[in-house]
Amino acid sequence: SKDLKGAMEILIEQKRQKLSTVEKLDEHMDFASQLIFAQNRGDLTSENVNQCVLEMMIAAPDTLSVTLFFMLILLAEHPRVEEEMMREIETVMGKQDLQS
């Protein structure tokens, strides 16, 4: 538990350092960034930020896998929606290869 907590603190500090050096914040605004800025404003404590990030790291794989599972089932049941999604992807991406 202490090792994981320490690792989270290191990751958050690395993120904080990165945010302090970027030119365009909007390209780096994710949930962790929002938490860090909330702490800077005094809305959250460092312990709050650490706990939120830790919970995201622990809970995210479970919730993500369940969400993706149901999304794939719904797409399989609604082929027109899948076709619309594919058209939108092709419109946005053009001939580029898709990457994760």
C-alpha positions as CSV (number, residue, x, y, z in Angstrom):
1,S,0.0,0.0,0.0
2,K,2.8,2.4,0.9
3,D,4.7,1.5,-2.3
4,L,1.7,2.1,-4.4
5,K,1.0,5.4,-2.7
6,G,4.6,6.5,-3.1
7,A,4.5,5.6,-6.8
8,M,1.3,7.7,-7.2
9,E,3.0,10.6,-5.6
10,I,5.9,10.3,-8.0
11,L,3.6,10.1,-11.0
12,I,1.6,13.1,-9.9
13,E,4.8,15.1,-9.3
14,Q,6.0,14.2,-12.8
15,K,2.7,15.3,-14.3
16,R,2.9,18.6,-12.3
17,Q,6.4,19.2,-13.7
18,K,5.2,18.5,-17.2
19,L,2.3,20.9,-16.9
20,S,4.6,23.6,-15.7
21,T,6.7,23.4,-18.9
22,V,4.2,22.9,-21.7
23,E,3.4,25.7,-24.0
24,K,-0.3,24.8,-24.7
25,L,-2.2,23.6,-21.7
26,D,-5.2,22.6,-23.7
27,E,-3.3,19.7,-25.3
28,H,-2.5,18.3,-21.9
29,M,-5.7,18.8,-20.0
30,D,-6.9,15.5,-18.7
31,F,-8.5,14.5,-15.4
32,A,-5.2,14.3,-13.5
33,S,-4.4,17.8,-14.8
34,Q,-7.7,19.1,-13.6
35,L,-7.1,17.6,-10.1
36,I,-3.6,19.2,-9.9
37,F,-5.1,22.6,-10.8
38,A,-7.9,22.1,-8.3
39,Q,-5.1,21.5,-5.7
40,N,-3.3,24.6,-6.9
41,R,-6.4,26.7,-6.3
42,G,-6.9,25.2,-2.9
43,D,-10.0,23.2,-3.7
44,L,-8.3,19.9,-3.0
45,T,-5.5,18.7,-0.8
46,S,-2.5,16.7,-2.1
47,E,-4.0,13.7,-0.3
48,N,-7.3,14.2,-2.2
49,V,-5.4,14.3,-5.5
50,N,-3.4,11.2,-4.6
51,Q,-6.5,9.3,-3.6
52,C,-8.4,10.2,-6.8
53,V,-5.5,9.2,-9.0
54,L,-5.0,5.9,-7.1
55,E,-8.7,5.1,-7.4
56,M,-8.6,5.8,-11.1
57,M,-5.6,3.5,-11.6
58,I,-7.3,0.7,-9.6
59,A,-10.9,1.0,-10.8
60,A,-10.4,2.0,-14.4
61,P,-9.5,-1.4,-15.9
62,D,-12.7,-3.0,-14.5
63,T,-15.1,-0.2,-15.5
64,L,-13.4,0.2,-18.9
65,S,-13.6,-3.5,-19.7
66,V,-17.3,-3.7,-18.8
67,T,-18.1,-0.5,-20.7
68,L,-16.3,-1.7,-23.8
69,F,-18.0,-5.1,-23.6
70,F,-21.5,-3.5,-23.6
71,M,-20.5,-1.0,-26.3
72,L,-19.4,-3.9,-28.6
73,I,-22.6,-5.8,-27.8
74,L,-24.7,-2.8,-28.7
75,L,-22.8,-2.2,-31.9
76,A,-23.3,-5.8,-32.9
77,E,-27.0,-5.4,-32.3
78,H,-27.2,-2.1,-34.3
79,P,-25.2,-2.5,-37.5
80,R,-26.4,0.9,-38.9
81,V,-24.8,2.7,-35.9
82,E,-21.6,0.7,-36.6
83,E,-21.7,1.8,-40.2
84,E,-22.2,5.5,-39.2
85,M,-19.3,5.2,-36.8
86,M,-17.1,3.8,-39.5
87,R,-18.1,6.6,-41.9
88,E,-17.2,9.2,-39.2
89,I,-13.9,7.6,-38.5
90,E,-13.1,7.5,-42.2
91,T,-14.1,11.2,-42.5
92,V,-11.9,12.3,-39.7
93,M,-9.0,10.0,-40.3
94,G,-9.0,9.9,-44.1
95,K,-6.5,7.4,-45.3
96,Q,-4.4,7.5,-42.2
97,D,-3.8,4.2,-40.3
98,L,-5.7,4.0,-37.0
99,Q,-3.6,3.9,-33.9
100,S,-4.6,3.4,-30.3
